[in-house]
C-alpha cells in the first residue's frame, strides 16, 4: 500500500467511526430526551405529563421534600428511581406546616443546586410550584389523624401535622404515585402519613427509608446548614448519646434511660432538650416498661441554639 492510500484508508475509517456515532445518536436521541429531567411548576402540566406516562405503562414513585437537598433526601430518591419507572420529586417549602414564622423565614431554599443533584440521581420530574399554585385559596381542612398526630411533635408543634396532611394530600392528588418515600428521621411523620392514607382511602404505598447520618453520627438535616461550627460540634452529642443509651437501656428502666439522655444532653453547651419520649413504634404511645412492646423507639427533639433538630433510635425491633 502506498503512503497516500494508507492515509486515505485511515481517513475513511476515521469518518466511518463518526458516522456510526451519529447513527447511534440519532437512533437513541428520543430515549435520551425521555430521561432528561423536567422541572414543572404547574399542577395541570404535571397531571398531563403523569397521565401520558401512565398511559405508556410507567409506574410512578414520588419523594416529597422541602428542598435544600442532602444525601438523606438523595437516598430516598435513589430507592425511588430503583423501584419505579419514573421518579417524581417535589421541592416545596410548605407554609401551612410551620407553626414558627421565624423557622419558615429562615428555611434554606436552593432550587438550582437541588435540581442538579436530582438530575444526577436519576429523577425524571421535579415539581417545584409557587405557594399560590398549591394554595389558590386558604386550605381550611382539618384531618382527623388520631393519637399518632397528637403526641410529641403534635404537642410541641400544634397544627404541624395538619399542615403536613394538607400538602401531602394535595401532592398525592397531583402526582397519583404508586409508591411514596419518606425518611425515618421524621419517624412520627411516617405514622401520620400512614394514618392520612387510611383516612383518605388513598391507594399510595408508603415506603419508609432508614435515617442517613454524617460520618460522626449526626442525622442529616437541611437545618444543619444553620448551625455555627461550634454548634455543629456540640450537636453530635445528640446521636452519640442516643447510641450510648441503647447500651445503658440494657441495665436500666425506661424512666432511667429517659433521665440519662435528657440530663446528658442538657449538660452540653448550646443544647436544650424539648422532649425525649420512649414509645411504641406503631401507636407512638409512651411505654412504661421495656416488656410493654416488641417495637420500641426513642424520639427526641433538641434545640441547638435556635435550630430545632430531631432524631430517634430504635431500642427494640421485632
Ligand atoms: P424535608 O425536606 O425535611 O421535608 O424531608 C423530605 C424527606 O426526606 C422526608 O421524608 C424526610 O424524612 C427525609 N429525610 C430528611 N433527612 C433525612 C435523613 N437524614 N435520613 C433519611 N431521610 C431523611
Boltz pocket constraint, residues with backbone or C-beta under 6 A from the ligand:
constraints:
  - pocket:
      binder: B
      contacts: [[A, 64], [A, 65], [A, 66], [A, 67], [A, 72], [A, 73], [A, 76], [A, 181], [A, 182], [A, 183], [A, 184], [A, 185], [A, 186], [A, 209], [A, 210], [A, 211], [A, 212], [A, 213], [A, 219], [A, 220], [A, 221], [A, 222]]
      max_distance: 6.0
